[in-house]
Amino acid sequence: MPIYEYQCTKCGESFEVRQSMGADGSSLNCPKCKAKNPKRLISSFSSIGSESFGSSGYGGSTCSTGNCSTGTCGLPMM
């Protein structure tokens, strides 16, 4: 099951929910204030072990040299 991020439209609390892909979140309540119908947020996808763009979990950022495989960009290597 995928994990979706939501934000309460009343208090602004952000939270994550594991739910099926077809679910729309209309039955969810905010865990903080119990308000109904939170807004689903757009989040980035990350995959460990893949060598495709953006797989590092850092949103696809590149280092100053443009070659993060050297480990010189300041980000931990995966």
TAPE-V219696 format. One record per run of one state. SS is the DSSP state (a for helix, b for strand, c for the rest). FROM is the first residue (numbers start at 1). TO is the last residue. If there is no record, write none. Layout:
BEGIN
[[SS,FROM,TO] [SS,FROM,TO]]
END
This chain:
BEGIN
[[c,1,1] [b,2,7] [c,8,13] [b,14,19] [c,20,28] [b,29,29] [c,30,35] [b,36,36] [c,37,38] [b,39,40] [c,41,67] [a,68,70] [c,71,78]]
END
